């Protein structure tokens, strides 16, 4: 960002003083465009320091499902802050964590009953993997330590999560030689891929601790959709070959695909599920790894070595749990899933104009996820800047332009987003 010094002089003092010391995520710092200074947020809008407002098309990496600064969540966090912002869960518990654990257990399908809190989705995946491997160890089964994952899958940036992400479809190829090698295969979407997966499981079931998948939508790997029948096949194969099934609903959980949890559309439940992102309504970092009673019972022992030895410092943070409880209140009291249905219908209608543009490979919508896939995008930074010039915040990835707005976005704001996508894609085609 060194070439932006002159521009920085026009920025607020806090920006000019600090930008030279920040290390931004997913960015080559030498060439990354100057980040925009944000002064405030409200609803579906990002207010910049210079007064401009951007309509947020991606809800801050898919988290702000109720929009920014929802008063109910804000009041809950303010009340909790005045009482107890945090207390360690080592030998202590508090109301917000216990209420949230009970509510999640009541909402999740199947027998998912024990909730382990952490601070990020990647860590939630790491915990799920540790649970799966130790489940077999505690059960007296030797050698089950491998995982099966899927092409276009993405599960996070920590070491274990990187290892179960598609090595060819994400940004972690530089670590290929140091990561644990797991089997990354095609989703069982047809007879051939189902047969191939079953053959793998039949041959290696004695080594496979678990199968991990993002249900219905593979997010950061390209916003790729699959049918609910895929999840039913995975559930059947996991049972048949005695392996655990892990659903990563960090992106898809809490309404994004049209149901509270994506797996509900398949009417199947995993052995372990991971949750984060919209869990707190985009307010504070929190994640959860939820296991069935069967999994938990393998850790229930007089032997201390059978305990799950994991404990992030801010596990079950009271402020974050208060935000999550308030977010669940909104799902109960406000028509979120109906709003998702309305967003879905609007994006189906308005993004359809892209289907006739030659550079467009496909258009797809599921719930509050709208995707325009291009043959290629040559300059992501330039494309992102072009959207900002139109008053919208949209960040294409790979070869896709996508929308994942807040569920509370107004119809006019959503139309501004979809119009910007259609207009921009048409301009790229010239």
LUMVEXFI-955563 format. One record per residue (C-alpha): residue number from 0; x, y, z; residue in three letters. Coordinates in steps of 0.5 Angstrom, whole numbers, plus 2048, in hexadecimal, padded with zeros to 3 digits. Example, Ala and Ser with C-alpha at 12.3 -4.5 7.8 and 13.67 -1.06 7.14 Angstrom:
2
+-----+-----+-----+-----+-----+
:   n :   X :   Y :   Z : res :
+-----+-----+-----+-----+-----+
:   0 : 819 : 7F7 : 810 : ALA :
:   1 : 81B : 7FE : 80E : SER :
+-----+-----+-----+-----+-----+
END
This chain:
430
+-----+-----+-----+-----+-----+
:   n :   X :   Y :   Z : res :
+-----+-----+-----+-----+-----+
:   0 : 800 : 800 : 800 : UNK :
:   1 : 806 : 805 : 800 : UNK :
:   2 : 804 : 808 : 7F9 : UNK :
:   3 : 7FE : 80B : 7FD : UNK :
:   4 : 801 : 80F : 801 : UNK :
:   5 : 7FF : 816 : 7FE : UNK :
:   6 : 7F8 : 813 : 7FF : UNK :
:   7 : 7F9 : 811 : 806 : UNK :
:   8 : 7FA : 819 : 808 : UNK :
:   9 : 7F3 : 81A : 806 : UNK :
:  10 : 7F0 : 815 : 80B : UNK :
:  11 : 7EE : 815 : 812 : UNK :
:  12 : 7F4 : 816 : 817 : UNK :
:  13 : 7F3 : 80F : 81A : UNK :
:  14 : 7F3 : 80C : 813 : UNK :
:  15 : 7FA : 810 : 811 : UNK :
:  16 : 7FD : 80E : 817 : UNK :
:  17 : 7FB : 806 : 817 : UNK :
:  18 : 7FB : 804 : 810 : UNK :
:  19 : 802 : 803 : 810 : UNK :
:  20 : 802 : 7FE : 815 : UNK :
:  21 : 7FC : 7FA : 813 : UNK :
:  22 : 7FD : 7F3 : 810 : UNK :
:  23 : 7F6 : 7F2 : 80C : UNK :
:  24 : 7F3 : 7EB : 80B : UNK :
:  25 : 7F3 : 7E7 : 804 : UNK :
:  26 : 7F8 : 7ED : 801 : UNK :
:  27 : 7FE : 7EE : 7FE : UNK :
:  28 : 800 : 7F4 : 802 : UNK :
:  29 : 805 : 7F7 : 7FD : UNK :
:  30 : 800 : 7F7 : 7F7 : UNK :
:  31 : 7F9 : 7F7 : 7FB : UNK :
:  32 : 7F5 : 7FD : 7FA : UNK :
:  33 : 7F4 : 802 : 7FF : UNK :
:  34 : 7EF : 800 : 804 : UNK :
:  35 : 7E9 : 804 : 805 : UNK :
:  36 : 7E8 : 808 : 80C : UNK :
:  37 : 7E1 : 806 : 80F : UNK :
:  38 : 7DE : 80B : 814 : UNK :
:  39 : 7D7 : 807 : 816 : UNK :
:  40 : 7D3 : 802 : 813 : UNK :
:  41 : 7CB : 801 : 814 : UNK :
:  42 : 7C6 : 7FD : 811 : UNK :
:  43 : 7C9 : 7FA : 80A : UNK :
:  44 : 7CE : 800 : 809 : UNK :
:  45 : 7D5 : 802 : 80A : UNK :
:  46 : 7D6 : 809 : 80C : UNK :
:  47 : 7DD : 80B : 80A : UNK :
:  48 : 7E1 : 811 : 80D : UNK :
:  49 : 7E0 : 816 : 807 : UNK :
:  50 : 7D9 : 815 : 808 : UNK :
:  51 : 7D7 : 810 : 802 : UNK :
:  52 : 7D3 : 80A : 804 : UNK :
:  53 : 7D4 : 803 : 800 : UNK :
:  54 : 7CE : 7FE : 800 : UNK :
:  55 : 7D1 : 7F8 : 803 : UNK :
:  56 : 7D0 : 7F2 : 7FE : UNK :
:  57 : 7D4 : 7ED : 802 : UNK :
:  58 : 7D2 : 7EE : 80A : UNK :
:  59 : 7D9 : 7EF : 80C : UNK :
:  60 : 7DB : 7E8 : 80A : UNK :
:  61 : 7D4 : 7E5 : 80B : UNK :
:  62 : 7D3 : 7E7 : 812 : UNK :
:  63 : 7CF : 7ED : 813 : UNK :
:  64 : 7C8 : 7E9 : 811 : UNK :
:  65 : 7C4 : 7EE : 815 : UNK :
:  66 : 7C7 : 7F4 : 812 : UNK :
:  67 : 7CC : 7F8 : 816 : UNK :
:  68 : 7CB : 7FB : 81D : UNK :
:  69 : 7C4 : 7F8 : 81E : UNK :
:  70 : 7C1 : 7FB : 824 : UNK :
:  71 : 7BF : 7F4 : 828 : UNK :
:  72 : 7C6 : 7F1 : 827 : UNK :
:  73 : 7CA : 7F8 : 829 : UNK :
:  74 : 7C5 : 7F9 : 82F : UNK :
:  75 : 7C7 : 7F1 : 831 : UNK :
:  76 : 7CE : 7F3 : 831 : UNK :
:  77 : 7CE : 7F9 : 834 : UNK :
:  78 : 7CA : 7F6 : 83A : UNK :
:  79 : 7CF : 7F0 : 83A : UNK :
:  80 : 7D5 : 7F5 : 83A : UNK :
:  81 : 7D3 : 7F8 : 840 : UNK :
:  82 : 7D2 : 7F2 : 844 : UNK :
:  83 : 7D8 : 7ED : 842 : UNK :
:  84 : 7DB : 7EE : 83B : UNK :
:  85 : 7DF : 7E7 : 83C : UNK :
:  86 : 7E1 : 7E2 : 841 : UNK :
:  87 : 7E5 : 7DC : 840 : UNK :
:  88 : 7E1 : 7D5 : 83F : UNK :
:  89 : 7E7 : 7D1 : 843 : UNK :
:  90 : 7E3 : 7CF : 849 : UNK :
:  91 : 7DE : 7D5 : 848 : UNK :
:  92 : 7D7 : 7D6 : 843 : UNK :
:  93 : 7D3 : 7DC : 842 : UNK :
:  94 : 7CB : 7DC : 840 : UNK :
:  95 : 7CD : 7DF : 839 : UNK :
:  96 : 7D1 : 7D9 : 837 : UNK :
:  97 : 7CC : 7D4 : 83A : UNK :
:  98 : 7C6 : 7D7 : 837 : UNK :
:  99 : 7C9 : 7D7 : 830 : UNK :
: 100 : 7CC : 7D0 : 831 : UNK :
: 101 : 7C5 : 7CD : 832 : UNK :
: 102 : 7C1 : 7D1 : 82D : UNK :
: 103 : 7C6 : 7CF : 828 : UNK :
: 104 : 7C5 : 7C8 : 82A : UNK :
: 105 : 7BD : 7C9 : 829 : UNK :
: 106 : 7BE : 7CC : 822 : UNK :
: 107 : 7C3 : 7C7 : 81F : UNK :
: 108 : 7C0 : 7C1 : 81C : UNK :
: 109 : 7C1 : 7BA : 81E : UNK :
: 110 : 7C5 : 7B8 : 825 : UNK :
: 111 : 7CA : 7BE : 825 : UNK :
: 112 : 7CA : 7C0 : 82C : UNK :
: 113 : 7D1 : 7C2 : 82F : UNK :
: 114 : 7D4 : 7C9 : 82D : UNK :
: 115 : 7DB : 7CB : 82D : UNK :
: 116 : 7DC : 7D2 : 82C : UNK :
: 117 : 7E2 : 7D5 : 829 : UNK :
: 118 : 7E4 : 7DC : 825 : UNK :
: 119 : 7E4 : 7DA : 81E : UNK :
: 120 : 7E2 : 7D6 : 819 : UNK :
: 121 : 7E8 : 7D3 : 817 : UNK :
: 122 : 7E9 : 7D1 : 81E : UNK :
: 123 : 7E2 : 7CE : 81E : UNK :
: 124 : 7E5 : 7C9 : 819 : UNK :
: 125 : 7EB : 7C8 : 81C : UNK :
: 126 : 7E7 : 7C6 : 822 : UNK :
: 127 : 7E2 : 7C2 : 81E : UNK :
: 128 : 7E8 : 7BE : 81B : UNK :
: 129 : 7EB : 7BD : 822 : UNK :
: 130 : 7E5 : 7BA : 825 : UNK :
: 131 : 7E4 : 7B5 : 81F : UNK :
: 132 : 7EB : 7B2 : 820 : UNK :
: 133 : 7EB : 7B2 : 827 : UNK :
: 134 : 7E4 : 7AF : 827 : UNK :
: 135 : 7E7 : 7A9 : 824 : UNK :
: 136 : 7ED : 7A9 : 828 : UNK :
: 137 : 7E8 : 7A9 : 82E : UNK :
: 138 : 7E4 : 7A4 : 82B : UNK :
: 139 : 7EA : 79F : 82B : UNK :
: 140 : 7EA : 79F : 823 : UNK :
: 141 : 7F1 : 7A0 : 821 : UNK :
: 142 : 7F4 : 7A3 : 81A : UNK :
: 143 : 7EE : 7A8 : 819 : UNK :
: 144 : 7F1 : 7AE : 818 : UNK :
: 145 : 7F0 : 7B0 : 810 : UNK :
: 146 : 7EA : 7B5 : 80D : UNK :
: 147 : 7E7 : 7B5 : 807 : UNK :
: 148 : 7E5 : 7BC : 804 : UNK :
: 149 : 7E3 : 7BE : 7FD : UNK :
: 150 : 7E5 : 7C2 : 7F7 : UNK :
: 151 : 7E3 : 7CA : 7F8 : UNK :
: 152 : 7E3 : 7C9 : 7FF : UNK :
: 153 : 7E5 : 7CE : 804 : UNK :
: 154 : 7E5 : 7CE : 80B : UNK :
: 155 : 7EA : 7D3 : 80E : UNK :
: 156 : 7F1 : 7D6 : 80F : UNK :
: 157 : 7F4 : 7D2 : 815 : UNK :
: 158 : 7F8 : 7CC : 813 : UNK :
: 159 : 7F3 : 7C6 : 814 : UNK :
: 160 : 7EE : 7CA : 811 : UNK :
: 161 : 7F2 : 7CC : 80B : UNK :
: 162 : 7F4 : 7C4 : 80A : UNK :
: 163 : 7ED : 7C2 : 809 : UNK :
: 164 : 7EC : 7C8 : 804 : UNK :
: 165 : 7ED : 7C7 : 7FC : UNK :
: 166 : 7F4 : 7C8 : 7FB : UNK :
: 167 : 7F3 : 7CA : 7F4 : UNK :
: 168 : 7ED : 7CF : 7F5 : UNK :
: 169 : 7EF : 7D3 : 7FB : UNK :
: 170 : 7F5 : 7D8 : 7FD : UNK :
: 171 : 7F9 : 7D3 : 801 : UNK :
: 172 : 7FD : 7CF : 7FC : UNK :
: 173 : 804 : 7D2 : 7FF : UNK :
: 174 : 803 : 7CE : 805 : UNK :
: 175 : 801 : 7C7 : 800 : UNK :
: 176 : 808 : 7C4 : 803 : UNK :
: 177 : 807 : 7C5 : 80A : UNK :
: 178 : 7FF : 7C3 : 80B : UNK :
: 179 : 7FD : 7BD : 80D : UNK :
: 180 : 7FA : 7B9 : 807 : UNK :
: 181 : 7F3 : 7B7 : 807 : UNK :
: 182 : 7EF : 7B4 : 801 : UNK :
: 183 : 7EB : 7BA : 7FD : UNK :
: 184 : 7E6 : 7B7 : 7F8 : UNK :
: 185 : 7E0 : 7B9 : 7F4 : UNK :
: 186 : 7D9 : 7BA : 7F8 : UNK :
: 187 : 7D5 : 7B4 : 7F6 : UNK :
: 188 : 7D0 : 7B8 : 7F2 : UNK :
: 189 : 7CF : 7B2 : 7ED : UNK :
: 190 : 7D0 : 7AA : 7EC : UNK :
: 191 : 7D7 : 7AB : 7EA : UNK :
: 192 : 7D9 : 7AF : 7F0 : UNK :
: 193 : 7D5 : 7AC : 7F5 : UNK :
: 194 : 7D8 : 7A5 : 7F3 : UNK :
: 195 : 7DF : 7A8 : 7F3 : UNK :
: 196 : 7DE : 7AB : 7FA : UNK :
: 197 : 7DB : 7A4 : 7FC : UNK :
: 198 : 7E1 : 7A0 : 7F9 : UNK :
: 199 : 7E6 : 7A5 : 7FD : UNK :
: 200 : 7E2 : 7A4 : 804 : UNK :
: 201 : 7E2 : 79C : 803 : UNK :
: 202 : 7E9 : 79C : 802 : UNK :
: 203 : 7EB : 7A1 : 807 : UNK :
: 204 : 7E6 : 7A1 : 80C : UNK :
: 205 : 7EB : 79E : 812 : UNK :
: 206 : 7EF : 7A5 : 811 : UNK :
: 207 : 7E9 : 7AA : 810 : UNK :
: 208 : 7E7 : 7AE : 816 : UNK :
: 209 : 7E2 : 7B2 : 813 : UNK :
: 210 : 7DF : 7B6 : 80C : UNK :
: 211 : 7DF : 7BD : 80C : UNK :
: 212 : 7DA : 7C1 : 808 : UNK :
: 213 : 7D7 : 7C8 : 807 : UNK :
: 214 : 7D0 : 7C6 : 806 : UNK :
: 215 : 7CC : 7C9 : 800 : UNK :
: 216 : 7D1 : 7CE : 7FE : UNK :
: 217 : 7D9 : 7CE : 7FE : UNK :
: 218 : 7DA : 7D5 : 800 : UNK :
: 219 : 7E1 : 7D8 : 7FF : UNK :
: 220 : 7E3 : 7D3 : 7FA : UNK :
: 221 : 7DE : 7D6 : 7F5 : UNK :
: 222 : 7D7 : 7D6 : 7F7 : UNK :
: 223 : 7D6 : 7D0 : 7F4 : UNK :
: 224 : 7CF : 7CC : 7F6 : UNK :
: 225 : 7CD : 7C5 : 7F6 : UNK :
: 226 : 7C6 : 7C2 : 7F7 : UNK :
: 227 : 7C4 : 7BF : 7FE : UNK :
: 228 : 7C4 : 7B8 : 7FC : UNK :
: 229 : 7CC : 7B9 : 7FC : UNK :
: 230 : 7CB : 7B9 : 804 : UNK :
: 231 : 7C7 : 7B3 : 804 : UNK :
: 232 : 7CC : 7AF : 800 : UNK :
: 233 : 7D1 : 7B2 : 805 : UNK :
: 234 : 7CD : 7B0 : 80B : UNK :
: 235 : 7CC : 7A9 : 809 : UNK :
: 236 : 7D3 : 7A8 : 807 : UNK :
: 237 : 7D5 : 7AA : 80D : UNK :
: 238 : 7D1 : 7A5 : 811 : UNK :
: 239 : 7D2 : 7A0 : 80C : UNK :
: 240 : 7DA : 7A0 : 80D : UNK :
: 241 : 7DA : 7A2 : 814 : UNK :
: 242 : 7DD : 7A9 : 814 : UNK :
: 243 : 7DB : 7B0 : 817 : UNK :
: 244 : 7D7 : 7B5 : 813 : UNK :
: 245 : 7D9 : 7BD : 814 : UNK :
: 246 : 7D5 : 7C2 : 811 : UNK :
: 247 : 7D8 : 7C9 : 810 : UNK :
: 248 : 7D3 : 7CE : 811 : UNK :
: 249 : 7D7 : 7D4 : 812 : UNK :
: 250 : 7D5 : 7D7 : 80C : UNK :
: 251 : 7CE : 7D4 : 80B : UNK :
: 252 : 7CB : 7D4 : 812 : UNK :
: 253 : 7C6 : 7D9 : 815 : UNK :
: 254 : 7C2 : 7DA : 80E : UNK :
: 255 : 7C6 : 7DB : 809 : UNK :
: 256 : 7C4 : 7D5 : 804 : UNK :
: 257 : 7BD : 7D6 : 806 : UNK :
: 258 : 7BC : 7D2 : 80C : UNK :
: 259 : 7BF : 7D3 : 813 : UNK :
: 260 : 7C4 : 7CE : 812 : UNK :
: 261 : 7C6 : 7CB : 80B : UNK :
: 262 : 7C6 : 7C4 : 80D : UNK :
: 263 : 7BE : 7C5 : 80F : UNK :
: 264 : 7BD : 7C5 : 807 : UNK :
: 265 : 7BF : 7BE : 807 : UNK :
: 266 : 7BC : 7BB : 80D : UNK :
: 267 : 7C3 : 7B8 : 80F : UNK :
: 268 : 7C7 : 7BA : 815 : UNK :
: 269 : 7CE : 7BA : 816 : UNK :
: 270 : 7D2 : 7B7 : 81C : UNK :
: 271 : 7D6 : 7BD : 81D : UNK :
: 272 : 7D4 : 7C4 : 81A : UNK :
: 273 : 7D8 : 7CB : 81A : UNK :
: 274 : 7D5 : 7D2 : 81B : UNK :
: 275 : 7D7 : 7D9 : 81A : UNK :
: 276 : 7D7 : 7DF : 816 : UNK :
: 277 : 7CF : 7E1 : 817 : UNK :
: 278 : 7CF : 7DE : 81E : UNK :
: 279 : 7D0 : 7E5 : 821 : UNK :
: 280 : 7CC : 7E9 : 81B : UNK :
: 281 : 7D3 : 7EB : 819 : UNK :
: 282 : 7D4 : 7EF : 820 : UNK :
: 283 : 7DA : 7EB : 824 : UNK :
: 284 : 7DE : 7E5 : 822 : UNK :
: 285 : 7DB : 7DE : 824 : UNK :
: 286 : 7DB : 7D7 : 822 : UNK :
: 287 : 7D8 : 7D1 : 824 : UNK :
: 288 : 7DA : 7C9 : 823 : UNK :
: 289 : 7D4 : 7C5 : 825 : UNK :
: 290 : 7D4 : 7BD : 826 : UNK :
: 291 : 7CF : 7B8 : 827 : UNK :
: 292 : 7CE : 7B4 : 82D : UNK :
: 293 : 7D2 : 7AE : 82A : UNK :
: 294 : 7D8 : 7B2 : 829 : UNK :
: 295 : 7D8 : 7B6 : 830 : UNK :
: 296 : 7D7 : 7AF : 833 : UNK :
: 297 : 7DD : 7AD : 831 : UNK :
: 298 : 7E1 : 7B2 : 834 : UNK :
: 299 : 7DD : 7B1 : 83B : UNK :
: 300 : 7E2 : 7AD : 83F : UNK :
: 301 : 7E5 : 7AD : 846 : UNK :
: 302 : 7EC : 7AD : 842 : UNK :
: 303 : 7EE : 7B4 : 841 : UNK :
: 304 : 7F2 : 7B2 : 83A : UNK :
: 305 : 7EB : 7B1 : 837 : UNK :
: 306 : 7E9 : 7B8 : 838 : UNK :
: 307 : 7E9 : 7BD : 832 : UNK :
: 308 : 7EF : 7C1 : 834 : UNK :
: 309 : 7ED : 7C8 : 830 : UNK :
: 310 : 7EC : 7CF : 833 : UNK :
: 311 : 7EC : 7D5 : 82F : UNK :
: 312 : 7ED : 7DB : 834 : UNK :
: 313 : 7E7 : 7DE : 832 : UNK :
: 314 : 7E3 : 7D8 : 832 : UNK :
: 315 : 7DB : 7DA : 833 : UNK :
: 316 : 7DD : 7E1 : 834 : UNK :
: 317 : 7D7 : 7E4 : 837 : UNK :
: 318 : 7D6 : 7EA : 833 : UNK :
: 319 : 7D6 : 7E6 : 82C : UNK :
: 320 : 7D1 : 7E1 : 82F : UNK :
: 321 : 7CD : 7E7 : 831 : UNK :
: 322 : 7CD : 7E9 : 82A : UNK :
: 323 : 7CC : 7E2 : 827 : UNK :
: 324 : 7C6 : 7E1 : 82C : UNK :
: 325 : 7C3 : 7E8 : 82A : UNK :
: 326 : 7C4 : 7E6 : 822 : UNK :
: 327 : 7C0 : 7DF : 824 : UNK :
: 328 : 7BB : 7E4 : 827 : UNK :
: 329 : 7BA : 7E7 : 820 : UNK :
: 330 : 7B9 : 7E1 : 81C : UNK :
: 331 : 7B4 : 7DF : 821 : UNK :
: 332 : 7B0 : 7E6 : 821 : UNK :
: 333 : 7B2 : 7E9 : 81A : UNK :
: 334 : 7B0 : 7E6 : 813 : UNK :
: 335 : 7B7 : 7E4 : 811 : UNK :
: 336 : 7B6 : 7DE : 80D : UNK :
: 337 : 7B0 : 7E1 : 809 : UNK :
: 338 : 7B5 : 7E7 : 808 : UNK :
: 339 : 7BA : 7E2 : 805 : UNK :
: 340 : 7B5 : 7DF : 801 : UNK :
: 341 : 7B3 : 7E6 : 7FE : UNK :
: 342 : 7BB : 7E8 : 7FD : UNK :
: 343 : 7BB : 7E1 : 7F9 : UNK :
: 344 : 7B5 : 7E3 : 7F5 : UNK :
: 345 : 7B8 : 7EA : 7F3 : UNK :
: 346 : 7BF : 7E7 : 7F2 : UNK :
: 347 : 7BC : 7E2 : 7ED : UNK :
: 348 : 7B8 : 7E7 : 7E9 : UNK :
: 349 : 7BD : 7EC : 7E9 : UNK :
: 350 : 7C4 : 7E9 : 7E8 : UNK :
: 351 : 7C1 : 7E5 : 7E2 : UNK :
: 352 : 7C3 : 7EA : 7DD : UNK :
: 353 : 7CA : 7E8 : 7DE : UNK :
: 354 : 7C8 : 7E1 : 7DB : UNK :
: 355 : 7C8 : 7E4 : 7D4 : UNK :
: 356 : 7CF : 7E7 : 7D5 : UNK :
: 357 : 7D5 : 7E3 : 7D1 : UNK :
: 358 : 7DA : 7E4 : 7D6 : UNK :
: 359 : 7D5 : 7E1 : 7DC : UNK :
: 360 : 7D6 : 7D9 : 7DD : UNK :
: 361 : 7D0 : 7D9 : 7E1 : UNK :
: 362 : 7CB : 7DC : 7E6 : UNK :
: 363 : 7C9 : 7D9 : 7EC : UNK :
: 364 : 7C5 : 7DB : 7F3 : UNK :
: 365 : 7C3 : 7D7 : 7F9 : UNK :
: 366 : 7C0 : 7DA : 7FF : UNK :
: 367 : 7C4 : 7E1 : 800 : UNK :
: 368 : 7C9 : 7DF : 7FC : UNK :
: 369 : 7CA : 7E2 : 7F5 : UNK :
: 370 : 7D0 : 7E0 : 7F0 : UNK :
: 371 : 7D2 : 7E2 : 7E9 : UNK :
: 372 : 7D7 : 7DD : 7E7 : UNK :
: 373 : 7DC : 7E0 : 7E1 : UNK :
: 374 : 7E1 : 7DD : 7DD : UNK :
: 375 : 7E6 : 7E1 : 7E0 : UNK :
: 376 : 7E7 : 7E7 : 7E4 : UNK :
: 377 : 7EE : 7EA : 7E2 : UNK :
: 378 : 7EF : 7F0 : 7E7 : UNK :
: 379 : 7EB : 7EF : 7ED : UNK :
: 380 : 7ED : 7F5 : 7F1 : UNK :
: 381 : 7EB : 7F9 : 7EB : UNK :
: 382 : 7E4 : 7F6 : 7EB : UNK :
: 383 : 7E3 : 7F7 : 7F2 : UNK :
: 384 : 7E5 : 7FE : 7F1 : UNK :
: 385 : 7E0 : 7FF : 7EC : UNK :
: 386 : 7DB : 7FD : 7F0 : UNK :
: 387 : 7DD : 802 : 7F6 : UNK :
: 388 : 7DC : 807 : 7F1 : UNK :
: 389 : 7D5 : 805 : 7F0 : UNK :
: 390 : 7D4 : 806 : 7F7 : UNK :
: 391 : 7D3 : 7FE : 7F9 : UNK :
: 392 : 7D8 : 7FA : 7FD : UNK :
: 393 : 7D9 : 7F3 : 7F9 : UNK :
: 394 : 7DF : 7EF : 7F9 : UNK :
: 395 : 7E0 : 7EA : 7F3 : UNK :
: 396 : 7E4 : 7E4 : 7F4 : UNK :
: 397 : 7E7 : 7DF : 7EF : UNK :
: 398 : 7E3 : 7E0 : 7E9 : UNK :
: 399 : 7DC : 7E1 : 7ED : UNK :
: 400 : 7D9 : 7E7 : 7EF : UNK :
: 401 : 7D4 : 7E6 : 7F4 : UNK :
: 402 : 7CF : 7E9 : 7F9 : UNK :
: 403 : 7CE : 7E7 : 800 : UNK :
: 404 : 7CA : 7ED : 803 : UNK :
: 405 : 7C7 : 7EE : 80A : UNK :
: 406 : 7C0 : 7EB : 80A : UNK :
: 407 : 7BD : 7F1 : 80D : UNK :
: 408 : 7BF : 7F5 : 806 : UNK :
: 409 : 7BA : 7F9 : 803 : UNK :
: 410 : 7B7 : 7F8 : 7FC : UNK :
: 411 : 7BA : 7FE : 7F9 : UNK :
: 412 : 7C1 : 7FD : 7FC : UNK :
: 413 : 7C1 : 7F6 : 7FA : UNK :
: 414 : 7BF : 7F8 : 7F3 : UNK :
: 415 : 7C5 : 7FD : 7F3 : UNK :
: 416 : 7CA : 7F7 : 7F4 : UNK :
: 417 : 7C7 : 7F3 : 7EF : UNK :
: 418 : 7C7 : 7F8 : 7EA : UNK :
: 419 : 7CE : 7FA : 7EB : UNK :
: 420 : 7D0 : 7F2 : 7EA : UNK :
: 421 : 7CC : 7F2 : 7E3 : UNK :
: 422 : 7CF : 7F9 : 7E1 : UNK :
: 423 : 7D6 : 7F7 : 7E3 : UNK :
: 424 : 7D6 : 7F0 : 7E0 : UNK :
: 425 : 7D3 : 7F3 : 7D9 : UNK :
: 426 : 7D9 : 7F8 : 7D9 : UNK :
: 427 : 7DE : 7F3 : 7DA : UNK :
: 428 : 7DB : 7EF : 7D4 : UNK :
: 429 : 7DD : 7F5 : 7CF : UNK :
+-----+-----+-----+-----+-----+
END
